[in-house]
């Protein structure tokens, strides 16, 4: 009989755990008495211990999940490194391909168009297609190295298209670092000379402002590898 009462009480306690009311709790206390409480208490304590184990298992599962995420992050890092290597190799291969078109003159690589005339804008575009930019001269030494290779009119990257008289490098967008004008230049003749080329005159090759639509040769410079 006591076993039956105990079983009934445990069942009712389980029900109380999900939908407990004061009336039901009081009824159990009247029907069962101290004996039932003495028997059921260890069961309740064991239930608490089981709940703690469940909670511990949940924490353990969280730790396992976190370890999985950390492992995924490590794999992603490896993949990122591999992609970076592939990109570097691609850049190096591109530079090697460019060297087939570009020749080393002084300390840099250049492509000099000697056959087809282009205006300044077309020259900019063609240099980009080749993977470079219109030559951006840094000093007299670079100019001296190029002179033996130049055509009578050769476009470089300097212009004052943005603001008259302010000569910028198209490559950097900043003030051109080096100028070597012919005497009397730049003169903005007819107010249309806004692009700069290297022009041969009696005194040799120096810079001249010219109408950007004039056709001339051009010299492309390979982008320096980072």
ChimeraX attribute file (.defattr): number of C-alpha atoms within 10 A of each C-alpha:
attribute: neighborCount
match mode: 1-to-1
recipient: residues
	/A:1	6
	/A:2	11
	/A:3	10
	/A:4	8
	/A:5	14
	/A:6	18
	/A:7	14
	/A:8	15
	/A:9	20
	/A:10	17
	/A:11	12
	/A:12	15
	/A:13	18
	/A:14	12
	/A:15	13
	/A:16	14
	/A:17	10
	/A:18	8
	/A:19	9
	/A:20	13
	/A:21	11
	/A:22	8
	/A:23	8
	/A:24	14
	/A:25	13
	/A:26	10
	/A:27	10
	/A:28	16
	/A:29	13
	/A:30	9
	/A:31	11
	/A:32	15
	/A:33	10
	/A:34	11
	/A:35	11
	/A:36	20
	/A:37	16
	/A:38	11
	/A:39	15
	/A:40	17
	/A:41	12
	/A:42	11
	/A:43	13
	/A:44	14
	/A:45	11
	/A:46	12
	/A:47	12
	/A:48	12
	/A:49	12
	/A:50	12
	/A:51	12
	/A:52	12
	/A:53	12
	/A:54	12
	/A:55	12
	/A:56	12
	/A:57	12
	/A:58	12
	/A:59	12
	/A:60	12
	/A:61	12
	/A:62	12
	/A:63	12
	/A:64	12
	/A:65	12
	/A:66	12
	/A:67	12
	/A:68	12
	/A:69	12
	/A:70	12
	/A:71	12
	/A:72	12
	/A:73	12
	/A:74	12
	/A:75	12
	/A:76	12
	/A:77	12
	/A:78	12
	/A:79	12
	/A:80	12
	/A:81	12
	/A:82	12
	/A:83	12
	/A:84	12
	/A:85	12
	/A:86	12
	/A:87	12
	/A:88	12
	/A:89	12
	/A:90	12
	/A:91	14
	/A:92	13
	/A:93	12
	/A:94	12
	/A:95	17
	/A:96	12
	/A:97	13
	/A:98	19
	/A:99	15
	/A:100	9
	/A:101	13
	/A:102	20
	/A:103	15
	/A:104	12
	/A:105	13
	/A:106	13
	/A:107	9
	/A:108	14
	/A:109	19
	/A:110	24
	/A:111	24
	/A:112	22
	/A:113	20
	/A:114	15
	/A:115	10
	/A:116	9
	/A:117	16
	/A:118	20
	/A:119	17
	/A:120	29
	/A:121	13
	/A:122	15
	/A:123	25
	/A:124	23
	/A:125	14
	/A:126	18
	/A:127	21
	/A:128	15
	/A:129	10
	/A:130	16
	/A:131	16
	/A:132	23
	/A:133	24
	/A:134	28
	/A:135	26
	/A:136	21
	/A:137	19
	/A:138	12
	/A:139	12
	/A:140	12
	/A:141	11
	/A:142	15
	/A:143	19
	/A:144	12
	/A:145	14
	/A:146	17
	/A:147	15
	/A:148	9
	/A:149	11
	/A:150	20
	/A:151	20
	/A:152	15
	/A:153	22
	/A:154	26
	/A:155	32
	/A:156	26
	/A:157	27
	/A:158	30
	/A:159	25
	/A:160	18
	/A:161	16
	/A:162	10
	/A:163	10
	/A:164	12
	/A:165	13
	/A:166	14
	/A:167	23
	/A:168	20
	/A:169	20
	/A:170	20
	/A:171	16
	/A:172	10
	/A:173	10
	/A:174	12
	/A:175	14
	/A:176	19
	/A:177	13
	/A:178	14
	/A:179	15
	/A:180	14
	/A:181	17
	/A:182	18
	/A:183	11
	/A:184	7
	/A:185	14
	/A:186	17
	/A:187	15
	/A:188	16
	/A:189	12
	/A:190	7
	/A:191	10
	/A:192	14
	/A:193	21
	/A:194	26
	/A:195	26
	/A:196	24
	/A:197	27
	/A:198	28
	/A:199	21
	/A:200	18
	/A:201	11
	/A:202	5
	/A:203	8
	/A:204	11
	/A:205	24
	/A:206	18
	/A:207	22
	/A:208	25
	/A:209	24
	/A:210	25
	/A:211	18
	/A:212	21
	/A:213	15
	/A:214	14
	/A:215	17
	/A:216	23
	/A:217	23
	/A:218	31
	/A:219	27
	/A:220	26
	/A:221	25
	/A:222	24
	/A:223	17
	/A:224	9
	/A:225	7
	/A:226	4
